Amino acid sequence: MLKKLLAAAALAAMTISVMPADAAKVHGVGCSGPNLEKTEAAIEAMADGDTKYAAEREIAAAQEALLSGKAGICSQHLTKAAQAAK
């Protein structure tokens, strides 16, 4: 377990170091109750289909991460859901 965690941390560090400079300009959606509600409302208004179902899965993952105290992961999932709802 510890080896997997260390490997994941090393991979994340390598990924961050080779990311393009303009990737830092992308703003994610902050993980908060109002942002979750707003994104959920936008997803509800979407037509049924694969995109909507993927966005619903991202919302569920964001809520689970928020309840686990993982705000960064929550923000990542919430950003993906918000992008799908656009």
VEXNU-866888 format. One line per 2 residues: number of its first residue (from 1); their letters; for each residue x, y, z of N, C-alpha, C. Coordinates in steps of 0.001 Angstrom, whole numbers, plus 500000, padded with zeros to 6 digits. Layout:
BEGIN
NUM = A = X,Y,Z,X,Y,Z,X,Y,Z  ...
***
This chain:
BEGIN
1 = ML = 500825,498808,500000,500000,500000,500000,500864,501248,500000  501885,501261,500865,502757,502421,500960,503544,502611,499668
3 = KK = 503959,501494,499064,504699,501586,497806,503824,502187,496703  502550,501802,496671,501628,502351,495672,501428,503843,495893
5 = LL = 501321,504242,497143,501136,505649,497477,502354,506463,497064  503534,505943,497358,504758,506641,496964,504900,506712,495452
7 = AA = 504543,505639,494763,504607,505639,493304,503632,506662,492726  502440,506740,493296,501450,507714,492821,501933,509135,493073
9 = AA = 502556,509376,494213,503069,510707,494518,504205,511075,493565  505072,510118,493258,506167,510375,492325,505629,510664,490933
11 = LA = 504620,509917,490512,504014,510146,489200,503353,511515,489138  502677,511895,490205,502038,513213,490247,503083,514321,490179
13 = AM = 504186,514150,490887,505251,515159,490865,505852,515281,489463  506031,514157,488790,506580,514201,487426,505595,514864,486476
15 = TI = 504322,514550,486634,503298,515120,485759,503236,516631,485925  503278,517100,487144,503214,518541,487403,504432,519246,486826
17 = SV = 505589,518604,486897,506812,519250,486421,506857,519370,484907  506118,518525,484179,506164,518584,482720,504903,519169,482107
19 = MP = 504014,519689,482938,502791,520295,482417,503122,521572,481660  502389,521863,480590,502615,523118,479878,502310,524321,480772
21 = AD = 502983,525416,480499,502823,526615,481323,501396,527155,481263  500734,527032,480109,499386,527582,479997,498370,526734,480753
23 = AA = 498713,525529,481166,497784,524714,481943,497522,525338,483308  498468,526104,483800,498278,526752,485099,497222,527848,485033
25 = KV = 496902,528315,483842,495923,529384,483679,494490,528867,483730  494303,527562,483647,492970,526979,483678,492451,527051,485108
27 = HG = 491298,527638,485262,490723,527789,486596,489673,526713,486809  489793,525998,487895,488825,524971,488222,487673,525554,489016
29 = VG = 486698,524726,489238,485541,525113,490026,485831,524765,491476  485706,525740,492352,485933,525497,493775,484897,524537,494328
31 = CS = 485322,523682,495217,484434,522674,495777,483670,523271,496962  482444,523671,496703,481601,524230,497753,480153,523822,497487
33 = GP = 479340,523944,498499,477925,523607,498356,477228,524350,497232  477385,525687,497171,476724,526423,496092,477208,526014,494693
35 = NL = 478501,525744,494553,479016,525312,493248,478490,523927,492881  478384,523052,493862,477803,521734,493605,476351,521869,493160
37 = EK = 475585,522705,493857,474175,522890,493511,474012,523491,492115  474833,524486,491815,474747,525138,490503,475083,524154,489380
39 = TE = 476104,523355,489585,476506,522389,488569,475462,521285,488431  474908,520830,489555,473854,519815,489504,472635,520329,488740
41 = AA = 472272,521586,488953,471127,522170,488238,471391,522225,486741  472608,522569,486369,472961,522627,484945,472915,521232,484325
43 = IE = 473338,520230,485081,473326,518858,484575,471893,518347,484434  471036,518704,485379,469633,518288,485308,468963,518837,484048
45 = AM = 469396,520009,483595,468802,520627,482416,469306,520001,481114  470348,519174,481199,470909,518550,480001,469981,517462,479469
47 = AD = 470082,517224,478167,469345,516112,477566,469991,514803,478003  469167,513768,478138,469704,512465,478513,470692,511987,477459
49 = GD = 471728,511348,477928,472739,510818,477023,474019,510528,477778  475013,510081,477030,476286,509694,477643,476956,510852,478376
51 = TK = 476872,512055,477812,477517,513211,478436,476874,513519,479782  475560,513463,479830,474859,513738,481081,475191,512682,482136
53 = YA = 475242,511427,481723,475532,510361,482680,476967,510468,483196  477887,510852,482320,479278,511044,482755,479369,512200,483745
55 = AE = 478639,513276,483468,478632,514428,484376,478025,514052,485725  476982,513241,485717,476371,512796,486975,477352,511947,487786
57 = RE = 478144,511112,487104,479155,510313,487810,480225,511216,488414  480602,512280,487688,481597,513222,488211,481054,513950,489450
59 = IA = 479779,514323,489419,479154,514968,490581,479170,514022,491777  478827,512767,491551,478828,511787,492636,480239,511624,493213
61 = AA = 481234,511580,492336,482621,511454,492799,483050,512711,493564  482591,513882,493103,482918,515136,493790,482305,515151,495189
63 = QE = 481059,514719,495309,480401,514690,496611,481096,513716,497559  481488,512565,497037,482185,511579,497862,483525,512136,498350
65 = AL = 484247,512818,497452,485534,513407,497833,485339,514504,498870  484295,515304,498707,484021,516376,499667,483729,515799,501050
67 = LS = 482942,514743,501095,482619,514115,502370,483842,513457,503010  484812,513084,502179,486042,512473,502690,487087,513513,503066
69 = GK = 486758,514792,502847,487687,515864,503185,488773,516087,502148  488545,515649,500923,489524,515790,499845,489052,516878,498879
71 = AG = 489250,518126,499267,488734,519265,498502,489367,519358,497122  490631,519037,496999,491300,519115,495700,490717,518139,494698
73 = IC = 490489,516927,495146,489902,515905,494267,488460,516277,493953  487751,516791,494935,486378,517247,494722,486340,518314,493642
75 = SQ = 487261,519255,493721,487317,520334,492741,487589,519802,491333  488444,518809,491226,488741,518217,489918,487490,517595,489309
77 = HL = 486769,516808,490103,485558,516156,489598,484477,517191,489288  484359,518188,490135,483346,519211,489920,483647,520024,488661
79 = TK = 484924,520291,488408,485307,520999,487189,484960,520185,485953  485221,518887,485986,484873,518026,484844,483364,518017,484614
81 = AA = 482600,517950,485695,481144,517954,485562,480658,519275,484993  481235,520380,485460,480819,521704,484978,481155,521875,483496
83 = QA = 482288,521368,483083,482671,521460,481664,481731,520642,480792  481303,519499,481286,480376,518667,480530,479004,519337,480423
85 = AK = 478655,520124,481430,477333,520772,481439,477274,522009,480556  478405,522463,480070,478411,523667,479225,477834,523403,477872
***
